[in-house]
Amino acid sequence: MITRRRAGLAAMAVATLALTAACGSSDNQSAGNIPTQDQVQPAGAGSDSKYGSSGSGQGDGYGGQAGGDSGAAPQTAPSAGTLALHQDAKLGPVVTDSKGMTLYRFDKDTAKPPKSNCSGSCATTWPVVPADGAQAPAGIAKSALGSVTRADGTKQLTIGGWPAYRYAKDTKPGDTKGQGVGGTWNALAADGKKAGAQEPGDVSVLNQPELGDILVDGKGMTLYRFNKDSAWPMKFGCNDACLDTWKPAKPADRSKLKGIPSKLISTVTRPDGLRQLAVDCWPVYTFTGDKQPGDINGQGKMGLWFAVSKEGKKITTTPEG
């Protein structure tokens, strides 16, 4: 009887020890004693957010602690579809997916050769953008798009060689909440560089893949001049119904120009009293058929409408297609 009781107590002790060891193993892993890539948590993570806080604690950046790609599959993300350029008031043109969600790059990645160093929890907060189905709009050179094969075999979109990501805290089109997080994350520009190298001006220079450097207004829209206008003597050939399609550009503040000499910028007054931007004395317009920065749907229309170079001259290059 005593022998059976002692045997039973011994069995219970072994079971208790085994259970304690298992819990201890789990605790040790979460403490980092048995590290795995998938267990790396975003720095500053807390109970206030599913993805953690973006505070200024050491290691902030959501991925700054995540090393090379471990092979763990990143969070499933939808295709980017046909990319777009969105004119942000502070950053200028930034790359978005087809739904208007901002795409980002990570300073700890590399572009030459392309390599992603964001995986595990980093890739949960910064979902990778699949390469499949991604297409370039008019404002992004087709040659700028590429892909990098991650350790798990999936292909991630690259822009100018830089792997592209979305940010989990961006909830609506045009959000740029990921800009500057941890000092290592930046919205993507059309060429893969960091967006926001300079704030947009009332008139700026945009590098358009087919036409080269062209002038754009404060919203990033292409500026055109009309052959039936004239600079001297001043004549306006676009009137009445023409103005439904070609909108006179708003006058610019000469202190808010980017990449163009102020001497080329002036303001002219139309016959109806409307004040209009002029470049090298030529009235300039935007085209209602252009929908985003980089669009040049008005170029060469009727053989009369042409984009303007940063020197103030008309560009007669005919876009492909």
N, C-alpha and C positions, 0 to 999 in steps of 0.2 A: 504493500500500500504506500509506504513512505518512498520506496524506490520509484514507483509510478509517478508520485507527486513531484519528486525532484526532477524526473525526466521532463514532465510537463512544464515546470518552471524554466528549465534550461531551454526548451524549445521556444517559449515565449520571449526569453531574453535574446535569443538569436534573431527572432523575427523583429523585435524592437530595434536591435542593433542594425539590422539590414535596412529597416525603414528610415532610421536616423541617418545612415550613411547615404541613402538615396537623396533625402532632403538636403543633406550637407553638400552633396555633389552638385545639386541644382543651385544652391546658394553660392557655392564657389564659382560656378560658371558665370552667374550673373554679376559676381564681383570682379570678374575678369581673370580669375586664377586658371581657368581653362578656357581661354578665349576662342571664339569663332567669329568669323566676319559678320555673320547675320545677326550677332548679338550686340554689335556696336550700336549704341544709341546716339541720337543727335545730341550734341552738346547743349546743355541748358534744358533738356527735356523735363517736363513736369506734368502735373495733373491738369493744367489749365488748357491743354490742347492735345488733340490726337497726335500732332506731329512735334510737340514740344514748343518751347519758347524760343524767340529769336533774340534773346538778351545778349549782353556783352560779356558773358562769362568766358573763361579760357576755353579755346577749342571751338567757339561758335562758328557756324558755317555749314552745318548739316552736311557732313561729308569730309570735313577737314581732318577727321580722325580715321576715316575709312581709307585703307591702303589700296593696293591694286585690286583689280577685279577678281573675286574669289571663285567665280564660277556659279555662284548662287543666282538663280534667275531673277532679273529685276522685275519690279511691279509691271504687270501687263498694262500697256498704254495704247490708245487708239492711234491710227495712222495720222500723220500730219496733213495728208492731202496736199492740195495746192497751197504752198506757203503764201504769205502776204507781208507787206511792209505797213506798219502802223506808225503814224507820226505822233510821237510822244512829246508833250509840251516841254519836257526837260531833257530828254535823251535824243530827240530827233527820230529818224526812222529806225524802228526795231523790227526784228523778224518775228512773225507770229505763225501759228498753224492756220488751217483753213477756218477754224472757229474763232480766231482772234486771240488765242491764248499765247502769251509771250514765251519765246524760247530763249534758253540761257546757255552759257558756257562756264566752265569751272577752271580756275587758274591752275589747279593741281593736275589737270589733264595735259596732254600734249597734242600738238597738231602735226608735227613732223618728226616721227610718224604719228598718225592719229592713235591715241590710246586713252581709254577711260580709266580713271582712278576713283570712280564713284560706284560703290556696290553695297550690298547689304542694306542697312537702315538708310544710308545715304540715297540709294536708288529708290527708297520708299518715299522720302521727302522730295527727291528730285527724280521723278520718273523719266527714264530714258525715252527718247523719241525714236520709234522704229524707222528704218530707212525705207522699207517697202511702201510704195504709194506716194512718196514725197515728190513734189514737182515744184519747179522754180517759176515764180511770176515774172512779169516784165522787168521788175527792178532788181532781180537777183540773177546773176549769170548762171546758166545751167552747169557750167564747169565748176562752180563753187560747191555744188552738192556732191556728197560722196557717202561712204559708209565705213564703219569699222566693225569688225567681228569681235564681239565680247567673248569672255571665257566660257559662257554657257552656250555659245553658238549663235546667239541672236545678232542681228545686224542693226547697229545704231546709226542714225543719220548724223552726218558731219556737214558743217558749213565752213568752208575755208579750212578744212582739216580738223576743226574743233567739234568734238562730240556735243550733241544738242540734247537739252533736257527741258522739261516743264517744271513748274514749282507747285507743290501741293497746296500752298496757301493762296495761290492766285485762284479766285473763284469766278471771275467774270472776264469777258474780253477786254483787253486793254490794261488789265492789272499788271503792275511791275513790282509786286511786293518782294520779289526775290533779288532785285537790284541791290548790289552791295552787301548782301548777307555774308557775314563772316569775313568780309574783305576779299572774298575769293569768287563770288558769283556775280556775273554781269549779263545783262540782256545782250543778245547777239545783233550785230549790225549785218548788213547784206553781204559783206565780204568775209564774215567770220570774226572780225575784230570786235572789240568791246563797243557797244553803243554808248553814246554820250560823250565822245571825245570832245565835242563842243556842242553847246546848246544851239538849237536851230535859230536862225535869224529871220527877219521879215523877208529877206531874199538870201538864199543860200545856194551853194553848189552841190549838186548830187551827181555821183558817178553812175550813169545809166549804162548797162552792159552793151547796148547796141550803138548808142550815140556818143558815149564818153561823158565828159563833164558838161552838165546842163544847168540852167538856172531854174530854181523852184521857189514858190512862195512860202509863207510862214507855215503852211500846212503840208509842205513837201510836194505840192502839185506842180507839174511841169508848166512853165511859162512859154507862150507862143507869140510870135509876131505875124502880122497879116500883110501879104504883098500889096493889097489894095489900100493900105494905110500909107502914109508917108511921114517922114520925120521933119523935113523942111522943104517947102512950107508944110506946116502941120495939116494933115488931112486924115479924117476917120472914114474908112471904107466899110467898117462893120457897124451897121445900125439896124434898128427895128428888129425883124425876125432873126437876123444874124446874132443878136445879143441873147437870144434864148438858148443858143448852143455855145457861144463863146462869151464868157463872162469877163468884163474888164477887171484886171487885177487891182487890188487895193493899194493905195500909196504906201511906201515903206519909210520907216524911220532910218535915216542914214547912219545912225549910231548902232543899228541892229542889222548890219550886213555881215555875211560870212563868206569870205572867199572872192568877193567882187569889189573893185575900186568904187568908192563912193561917188566919184566924178561921173560914173556911168548911170547913176540913178537919179531920176527926176520925177516930177509929177506934172501931168497935163490935165487940162480941163476940157471935157467933151462938150459938144453943142448943147446937150441937155443940162449942163452944169455939173455933171458927175466928175469927180476927180479920179484920175487913173494913173497907175504906175507906168513909167516909161523907162526903157533901158536903151542907152545910147540914143535918146530922143524918140525911140519908137514905142508907141503904145503896146502893151503886152496883155495877154488874156490867159485864162485857164479854159480847159475844154471839158464840157459836161460828160463826155464819154470816158474821161479818166476817173478811175475810182480809188486809186491808192498811189502813194509815192512811187515813182519809177514808171508809171504808166505813160506811154507815149502814143496813145491811140489817135491823137490829133496830128501826128507828124506827117507832113506831106499831103494833108487833106486837100483835095481839089487842086493840088499843085500850088496852093497859096498860103498854107499855114506851116510854120516851122518853129522848132524849139530854138532856144537862144543859148549861145556859148557863154562861158564866163568872161569872154572878151567883149560881149555884147553883140556878137555877129549871129546871123541866122545859120542854123545847121541844116544842110540839105541832104544829109545821108538818109537813104530810104531803109527803114527797118526790114529785116528778113520776114517773109510771109505777109 
